[in-house]
């Protein structure tokens, strides 16, 4: 038996605790950074490896949906505000940008940001009264009604928006090579979106959002401006959604109210966040790629693909409550913790053999 002085035990215990904290935080941060760089590099070279334009278009739509799902995830996953009319902000940005391009002939490089700003302002108008409601069911109903109101207004103003007939001949970003160039443009927008979300989550504002989600009463007692923080994050999410919507309009060149303002689009964004992992940064991206590519693979299955889609969501909710990415992250953290404990035990045994025993 190895008997060590009390001071040395305390010292070594502190060293192990520091080592454990450093390993769990710094290593996770380093791995996340390396993973992000590798994925970005892979997405850069992917269009050169794909033989068909169709594949590039599918990946571009994956990134569009990933932007909106990530924006919704920040609001719902980190702040605990479940907005079920969020697709209206996506569609509003699309329609504003498209109308300015079709009716006034403005460049999409300008109209895209105007559409995003309009979505952000409307998001503030929606958020200020809705988020004063503390109870989650009332917030869900209020945001859903606001989203439906925007859809009805756009659908029933055919003189301006052409109603259900939709808009066509929307100006493109690029006259030549539009498909591949738009892919890289969307990749940049997605990368910037994820960087901004990462900064927000790791900032004092992100800490406030997590506190509000855990307990609004406790957050209020700590001096956190609950309404102001919620409205601010909702406006940021609305700006991201509006930007993605404007890009969607100019990339697809055709726009209808049902396509961008319907509840099916909202269901899709929610499903992507849940499947990937609510309350994670990478989760919505994983969910967006999984669902979009999965539905394209099952396109020839007609109605059966929606059954598979529904079953996948149900299975995920039941067996993977943290989503695909959230479950993988938990598994990785558990494995890392076991490795740390194993290293600690090994190091402790070596120290015991090296020390001269005082009592046997």
Helices and strands as residue ranges (DSSP letters): H 6-49, H 53-73, I 74-78, H 87-104, H 108-130, H 136-155, H 158-161, G 163-165, H 178-201, H 204-214, H 216-221, H 226-252, H 257-261, H 263-276, H 283-297, G 299-301, H 304-319, H 323-354
